[in-house]
Amino acid sequence: MEETVDRISSLPDELLTHILSFVTTKVAVQTSILSKRWRHIWVSVPVLKFEYDNEDFDGDTGEDLKFEQFVDGVLQNRRALLDTVIYDCYFEHSTWEPSTEWLDRVALLMPRVIRVYVVAEYFKCPDSVFSCSSLESLNLSLHTPIDQFIDVSPKSISLPCLKTLKLCALELCENFMQQLFTGCPALESLTLHSCILYVSGISSNVLKNLTLFDCSQNTQTLRVSCPGLVSLSIFSGDYNIRCISFYNMASLVNADIKLLGYDDYLVPDNPRLVSGLSNATSLVLHLYCPPELQLHWKKDIANCTTFNNLKSLKIISSDMIGDFDLIACFLWHSPALQHLTLIADVHLFFEEGIGDTLEEARQDFCFQREYLEEVKIYCYNDYELASKLVSMVGRCVKTIGKIIIR
């Protein structure tokens, strides 16, 4: 019988640690019992992945303690600096308050990436995370079982290498945002997901990508001023965003705006919601907002000289006929527009009569642009609606290169 040869164990340490970086730290530690060759390999793995869910143990706090001791033991035995730390843990079925001292130890090991996803009654992120000079990417998602929001308020922020930041389910104050952009001179991408914002402005000269997803605004207005911003994405649930305006967006290329509610009484006399995006090359607008906001949008577009760079416009609406005068405004103010996509979403409807309120305005188109390269219409088998939209676009455009109906 041919003798079995262990070829994996003969690989160099650098390759073995790289292989172990793709499994959880628990599995990596378990390899230490394979042979003497493997006994200390795990302590040099550049990626630590801690995964735990106390639901697997019926909320037993004793198991929570064992897991915490395991994390501490791993970090105490580190022989090398870290590249990535992932902490993905659920304590929602327990009254256990997880310790955060391990994050202090992690910061001393100079990681490049930290990702923390925790569900617990309480989790206080230590200040050391916000002063880790090697950190390039930070992702903090701190959830509580009772839907409370954890306040993040470090004494100071100094992250000179940080390029990407994602914060989820946190409460953020004005001082934090000011410290953030002062202490993160290289920050290029910021994502705020389901956060409570006590913030009146987001201002940065270096930020390139900004995403606000289902955040709640607790200030009267939110002013975004980012001259280097390339990509903007905003999704807001019912009345979560109260009033938002955009300024100094000279570098903007892509914008995707979806507001499901808006406090009309807070909209300023000279809104900058749409016209502030006038430098965009590609624009997606979800018109699920009430008619009052759409009228403000129309005024805003009229106040804007032109959308000189706009080449692609996508409109998603639950009342495409009623919203068409807003589409017509874009056709008139976007001389470089090549691609128009209209998506009739029948799943969301606002109060009856919205379409009728704009009927007269639709009859009064006083312009006709020369050319559009392509028009795509998605109507979910509503051929009558598709036909109406083709006719209405045709009244605004002399020549259309291609019409696609799906």
Disulfide bonds with the S-S distance in Angstrom:
none
